[in-house]
Amino acid sequence: MKLDRLHLRLRILLFFVFMTLGGLGIFGAGLWLGSQREQDGFLFAEIIGGFGFLGLMTWIWYLFDENLAKPMQWLAGALTARAHTDIDEDLNPKTARYLGDLAPAAREVTRHLAQTRNALAETVAQETTRLIAEKEQLVAMAADVPFGVVLCSGTHKIAFYNSVAAEMLDEDHHHPGLDHSLFDFLEPDPILDAYNRLCASGQGPDMVIPTLVTTVLGHRTLCARMRLTHAADESDISPGYLMSLDDVTSDLAIVGQASTLVTRVFADLRSHMGSLRTAIEFRKRDAALAADPEMTEGLIDGLEAMLRSIGEHFVDYDGSRGSLWPMEDVSAHQIVNAVKARLDAIDLTVEGLEETRLHVAALPIIVLLAHLCDRIVHEHGGRVPSLIVADEDDCPMIALGWSGDPLPFDTMTSWLVDPLDFGVPGVTGRSVLQIHATDCWPEFGRFGRSVLKIPLPIPMGQKLPALQRGVEYDFDLMQRTPPPMLTKAKLSDLTFVVFDTETTGLLPSQGDEICQIAALRVVNGRVVEGEQINRLVNPERPIPARSTDVHGITDEMVKNAPTIEVVGAQFHSFARGSILVAHNAPFDLEFLRRHEAGIGKAFTNPVLDTVLLSAIVFGQDAEHTLDAICERLGIKIPVEQRHTAMGDTIATAHAFIKMIGMCEARGIETFGDVIAEGRKHKRLIQDLNTDLEV
Amino acid sequence: MGERKVLLVEDERPITKAIATLLEANGLLVDIAPTAETALTQIASNSYDLLVVDASLPDQSGFALCQTLRLREDFDDLPIVLMTHRNTEIEARKSKAVGATAILTKPFGPAQLRVALAPFVQLESLE
């Protein structure tokens, strides 16, 4: 009969019977051996009995520890984990097989808990499906808003932003994130001024203040419109605010450029004209001067100098015409559709390369084309032209084609002086052509057709990567007040950056370097999906094959990647104001801190280590590898993701969130509490918060 | 072979004087038309070997005059040199599209005038 099949009480009875019989046996054997000696028989019997009993007790302790104490500790940890997190995995009965009915009973309890939890989750899921669908619709709408939107708390921390705002605020890979201060990205003075006036107005959300604000590095000027979320009152003297952002950098540059050009032209002309008119006045009134060849030669020289100067300004003007109006990269398809939409009474046909990309002031071009189509229809007795998109002499071109006589040049010229109707006064077809540094003309096309051609020669702007549409938000951040001291801050009120590195080896002191770094942000106990970085790093040394076998990163993959000086600075920016979290953090931080001088930043963030959290939650003797922790917490890491920087970061983040919940359930609620508990396990891992007093 | 005739369509007196003087010095007969309308009248009653047309005329543009002439079958082959004001690719394409045989961008000097007119008339003394 196997021992683990006996009832627990019977086994404990047998245990004590065995212990008693064993003790009696040992002492009996000692007495018998002592009686065989001529001298010191009792002493010998006591020594034999004593050592024998000690050995028996040690063996019994070992059996008790292995089969009862350790499984009980494991069972307690597993039950705690299931009580506070949603682990569905069954308890492994083999681990506690000597605990009799306790393990099956615990299994039943956890199964019942999981079933109840699943049933509850299912009910909640059904109830919230409609709300989620509505939320997704709202998120999609917010993501599609064509200007930046940011919602901030009264402490100027970001609680909502859309991708357009992220693009505007991002300078030098300084990406905005939830709970970041708005003043990390925008100059504070104009915002504080507008905010204070909004609060003082007493009008709450009914008042809007527009203001111009620059980004902290000065790369962009934004037009911001601010509005409070609610009126400031005694219960909330710092209301949050909503801000819409529009990038007016290029508009201001254009105004400045045009203004500079005009100023230069007038300054030059004034100077030349003053001298020439003075000389002419004198020449008119003095016959001797009029006959003086030196005077005539001087006047011609002056005239030539003025003409040369005007000619130079013409060159400047021609060169800048394309940039005197905000240009955008659009497909011809978009232009054609917009023209058709404006001419809904005319059934316009389209020919040619609609996928052609154009760099144009879209609205003026659309209005001009619609105007020309409309005039052609009237000129040719209702005959509808085709809109043709083509490449001619390596230059994109839009043309209008029709069967019949060519358009008289003078008629076309007269159409170009008609004012165009799109809300900007004084704009004509001619001025639209001028801002595109182009012209238009009628000519015979192929197959006896007439065409009116408009080349669009301005080269495409630098292609920007497609903008990831979306929003990030956590409205709980609107209510959050900054803690007086970090150590007193509740864990749920802190922002964490979980990260992991892949390296060329394990010894930074012997030249091993980082070859990949990944990080994500955890705010309010959840991973913020849109806020993560994952960068390959050129380690500037070969990656050993044994390391490539672990993480899969090759020399070829990193040869064009930025160095740690660049990526380290991006990571530092990403992690500002946050608690760093890693699994075995001293290892990763050692690699980073060796490059602080090159990066130009110090990694002084407080640090939490999931190894220490595991020791706090599961006991120091438990296994604290990332795999073991994840297994205990029911976190699955896909095999292909394991030992990749982002895969391990995601696993660490989810383990961290679950263990934080378990800590809070045990009354370990503040950052200081965790640090104090962690210091009880400092033989496990280096304390990286030695400067914090708890 | 008789004397070759050139019609200079230009309204600005100094440039008309300068071009006409140089062409006549090469044995060419030069008629001057200060407007497009005058030019069309003179073309109707005279036969010209070459037209030198300014792009900016008081009554209509030189581009329009070119287009008008090219739309008439009897002037298909008449060489027309168009004097434009912009030295751009777009200006060149526009000139060619309306039927100019060659273009001459202002400002220009005698040497550039000789190069532009050389395919159509003999201009030895401009060397």
Interface residues (C-beta under 8 A of the other chain):
Chain A: D318 D393 C395 P406 P408 F409 D410 T413 A437 T438 D439 W441 P442 E443 K453 P455 P457
Chain B: Q60 S61 F63 A64 Q67 T68 L71 R86 T88 E89 I90 E91 R93 K94 A97 V98
